[in-house]
Amino acid sequence: MFGKPLDSYTLILSMAMLSVLLTAFSLITARSMPVRRTALHAWGLATLLSGVGLFLLQMRHEWSWFITSFIANTLVLLGAAYGLLAHDRLLDLKLNRARYAAPLVLGFASIACTHLFGLPQRVIVTAVSAAMGGLFAMNAIALLQSARTQWRLITAVSTATMLLLTAALLVRAFASAFGAADTTRYGSSTATNLGPFLLDLIYTLNCSLWIFDTVHDQQRRSAEDAAQRDGLTGLFNRSAFFELAAATLARQPMKSCALVMLDIDHFKRINDSMGHAAGDSTLAHAARQISSSVRLLDLAGRYGGEEFCILLPGCGIDEARELAERLVADAARQSVRLRDGRTASYTLSAGYAVAEVPTQPHAADELLSILLERADQALYEAKHLGRNRAVGARQALAPA
């Protein structure tokens, strides 16, 4: 009434065709997404290896056992490994490769031993199913780690699919090792045999959607971040700094905050005596020094020309003084190596101000303006006193 029941051959052939299409789409997407090209190439290779391997499994009654079992299972196993590698590259997880080498060694050893010593086919089914189950479990862990920083529904669905696929593969491995051989042989229509293939099809579709969606999301975030950055120094540009600083002051629950303003001493002299390229190198060097000295929650921006400013949420006078004095001292000890082999030296002057944060969100813009004005006055005083020093505002600003 409902036609022929689903069999593993039809399912495997459908998966092979889908894998080839996803490979082509991954490679095409990689050309327009250079930032994540390695991840997309890894996923394209994963789907290609899996697709070819599954197609060879489909041809087991037409071609030799070596091609349709030895090579086919090897390719499928490599496809699962490259899938994990794609997640690693996409999420920058820096996974320990020795961990996922163990399942690969198990799978390859069983395939080789079956071919060399004439072991039963169920040895390959057991070992490859267990190895792939381990690789998919690592994939699920990788997605769970990414979900800590940003939860998305598609991530949750992909993780759930991987966990189900892991469970199905481990059940198949157990059934192959201890159950009847007919329940897990290729071509049988049992739930133990069809379940992993069906879940693998769902996993391939779902994970492909997750990878493409994640790549596009990262590309969008990268473009937004680039629009907020100063092209020379990599710090936030003036407008982005003001916007983010005001939002931070309005949002963050804190009692006080500090702002540090910095200026490169005699910067015009560097430009005039050594050239504008030397000036650009000095600006970039100072920006790297600032970036390496602040916390993750701090905001550092290029205020204009050779001036920089740093917002320190939750910091008081002692923390502001310590940072400002450290930046001034570090600059005096360093030198900038120029492209032509020469070196340039520079010093910094710093002014800092501290304020208690008002409870009214609407006062954030006004508070930021006052902080900038007071820090700028302190910076002017540092310049007047001889430069190469840090000076604090004369008194803390009370809440509005």
N, C-alpha and C positions, 0 to 999 in steps of 0.2 A: 504493500500500500504506500509506504513511504520510500520505496526504492531500496537500493543496496545499502547495507550498513557501512559505516565508515571503516576503512581498513588502513593499516599503517603505510602501505605503498602509496595510496592516494595522498595521504597526509604528508608523507615525506616529500613527494614530488611537488606538492603545493608549497611547502617550506623552501625547497630548493629554488623554485621560480621566484618566490618572494625575496629570498636572500640576494639573488642576482640584481633585482630591481633596487633593493636598498643599498647595495654596493655602488651602483651607478649614481644614486642620489647622494650618497655620502661623498663621493669623489667630486661631484659637481658643486656641492655645498662647500667643500674644502677650498675650492678655487676662489670663492668670494668671502671666505672667512679665514684669512691667513693667520689670525691670532691663535685659533684652535685647529690649525691644519693637521697637526700630528695626531690629535685625538680623533678627528674625523677619518683620517687615513687608517688609524688602528681599527676603528669601528667598521669601515668599509672592508678592510681585510678580514675582520672577524666574520662578517656576514658572507663574504665571498668563500672563505675556507669552509664555513659551515654548509653553505649551499652546495658547493662542489662535492663535499664529503657525503651529504645526504643524497645527492643525485647518484653517486657511486653505490651507496647502499641500496638504492632502488634497482640497480642493474645487477644485483647479485646472481640472478638466474641467467644472465646473458654473458657476463665476463668472468674472468678468473677470480678465485678467492683472494689472491694477493691484492688485486686492485679494489675489489668490492668490500673487503673486510680490513685488511692491513692498512692500505692507504686511506680508505674511507674513514675509518675510526681515528686515524692519526690526524686527518684534516679537521674532523669535527672537534677533536680535543684541542687542537691548536686554535680553532675558531673561538672556543670558550675562553682560552687564555688571552687572546687578543681583545676579546670583549672586556675582560678585566683591565687590560692595559689601557683601553680607551677611557674607562672610568677614571683610572689613575691619572692619565694625562689631562683629562677634562677638569677634574676637581683638584689637581695638584696635591694629591694625597701623599705622594712619595712612599708608596707601599714597599714593604720589605719583600724583594723579589724571591728570597729564599722560601718565603711562606707559600707562595703559589707555585714554586718549582716542585714541591713535594707531590701534589696531586698529578702534575704532569709526568713526573718520573714514574709514579705508580701506573698511570695509564699506558705510557710508552713501553714500560717493562712488560706489562701483561700482553700487549699487542705483539711485541717481539718474541716473547716466550711461546705464545700460541703458534706463531708462524714457524719458529725454529724447532720446537719440540713436539708439535702436533697436539697441543693441549685442546680440550673441548672449547667450543665457541663460547660457552657460558662464562669462561674465564674472562674473555674480552668484555662481554656484556656487564659482568659484575664490576670489574676494575674501572672500565671507562665510565660507567654510570656513577660509581662512587667518586671518581676523580672530578667529573663534571659537577657533581653535587657540591663538592668542596669548593670549586671555583665559583659557582653561582652563589654559594653562601658568603664568600669573600666579597662578591659584587654587592650583595645586599648590605653587608657591613659598611662598605664604602658609601653607599647611598644614605645609610643611616647617619654616618659621620657628616655628610654634606647637609643633612636636614637639621643639624644642630644650629647652623648659622642662618638658614632660610628654609622655612617649611613651605612646601608646595604640594598640592593635591597629586600632581602627576608623579612626584617623587615617591609619595606614599603608595600609590598604585603600583609603580614599578618595583618598589621594595617588596610589597606583598606578593607580586607575581614571582619574583625571584625566590622568595622563601617557599612558596608553593611548589615551584619547579625543583628546588633543592630537596624538599620532602619527597616528591614523586620519584626523583632519580635515586634517592637512597632506598626507597621502598623497592624500586626495580632492581637495584643491586642486591638487596637482601633476598628478594624473590628468586633472582637468578642463581644466587649462591646456595640457597637452602630449599627452594621450591622446585616444581616441575619445570623442566627446560622449555616445554611448549608455551608456557605463559609469558615468556620474555623473548622468544625467538622473533627475528624480524619477519614481518608478514602476518603475525598473529593479531587478532582483533580483541585481545583481552584488555581489561582496564589497566592492568599493570604495564602493558606494553604501549598502549595508545596514550595513556595519561601523560607521560613525560613529553611525547612528541607534540601533543596538543598544547600543553603548557609552554613548550618551547616556541611554538608558533605565536602564542599570545605574548610571550616574553620578548620575542624578536620585534614584533610590532610595537609593543608598549615601550620597550627600551629605546627603540629608534626614535619614537616621538619624544621621549624624555631627552635624549642626546641632542636632537635638533632644536628642541625648545630651549635647552640649557645653553647651547652655543649662541642662539639668537639673543637670549637674555644677557649673557656675558658680553656679547658684542655691543648691545645697547648700553649696558652699564659702562663699558669702556669708553664709548663715545661720549656719554654724559660726563664722565670723569675728565676726559681730555678737554672738554669745553670749559671745565672749571679750573684747569691748570694753566699756569704760566709756561709758555713754550720753552723758555730758556732755563728756568730754575726747577721746574717741576712742582713748585709749591702752588697753593691756591692763588688764583689771580685776585685782584682787589675786590671786584664785585662779588665773587664767590666767597671770599673770606668774610665780607660784611654780612652776606646772607646767612652763611653757616654759623657765624659767631652769634648773630642775633637769635637764630633758632636755638642754639645751644643754651644761651642765657635764659631764654624763655622756657625751655623744656627741662633742663637738668635740675634735679633736686640737690641744691648745694647751698652752703652758707656764705661762701665767698668765692671770688675768682680773681685772677691776676692777668695783666697784659704786659708783655715785654715788647718794646720797639728797639730795633737795631739799625745801625747805619754804618756802611763801610767808610772808614776815615780816608779823606783825600782821594776819593775815587776818581775825580776828574784828573788828578795827577797821574794815575795809573793809565787812564785812557790816552792822555796827551803824550806821555813818555814812552809807553810800550805798545800803544795801538788799541783799537776797540776790540780786537779779538782777545787781547789779554784781559780787558775789562770784562768781557763776557765770560771768560774762563774763571775769573775771580768771583763773579756773581754766582756762577754754577757751583763753585767750590764752597762758597759760604752757605749756599742753600743746602748742599749735602751735609755740611757740618750741623746746620740747624735741624734737618730732618732726622739725623742720627742721635740727636740729643733730647728730643721731645718724646712724650708718651703717645700711645696710640690715640688717646682721647683728646689730646691737644690739637689745636688748629694753627698751622703755620702758613703764612701767606707773604707774597711779595706786595708790599704796600705801594711801591712806586719807585722807579729808578733804582737806587742802591739801598733802599730802605725795606726792612722786613718787620713783620709783627707776628707775635705768638700769643694766642689766648690759652690760658691755663685754667680750665674749669676746676673748681674745688680747691684751688691753691691759695695760700696766704702769703704774707710778706716774706717769710723765711724761704719758702720754695721759689718764689719769684727772684729773690736776691741770689739764691744759689745757682739757678739756671743762668741768669744774666751774667754773673761773674764767671761762671764756667765757660760760657760761650766767648766772652772777651778774652779770657786767658788762653783758651784753645786756639783762637784765631792768631794771637800774637806768636804762638809757637810753630805755626804751620806755614808752609809755602806752597804756591801753586806752580805746578810744572806746565809750561806752555808747549804748544805743538812744535815750535821752532827750537826747543831745547832749553830756552831760558826759564828762569824761575821768577815769580813775582810774590812779594809778601804784602800782607795787609793787616790792619787792625780793625777792631769793631768798637763802637761806642754804643751803650745801651741805656735805656730808661725804662723803668717799670712802675706800675701803679697797681693798687689792690683795692677792691671794693667788696662790700657785702651785697649779696644778690637780693633784690627786692622780691617780694612774693607776688607782685602783680606782673603777669606776662607782658602787658602792654608797655612796661617800663624798660624792656630789654634794649630796644633801639637807643633810647636816651642814655641808658647806662653804658652801652658800648661807646657811644660818642664821647661821653665824659671820660671814660677810661683811656680812650685813644688820645684825647687832648692832654690829660694829665701825664701819660707816659711820654708823649711828645715833648712836653715841657721839661720832664726829667732828662730826656735825651738831649735837649738843647743845653741843659746845664752840664751834662757830661762832656759835650763838645766844648763848652766855654771853659771848663776846668782843665782842658788839655787833651781830650780824647783818650781812647784806649782805656776806658773805664766804664763801670756801671753805676748809675745813680738812681735812687728810688724817689718817688713822689713824696712830698714832705709829710703828708698825712693820708690815712686811708679814707676812702669815700664811704659815707654812711648810706644805708638803704634809703630809697626814695619813699 
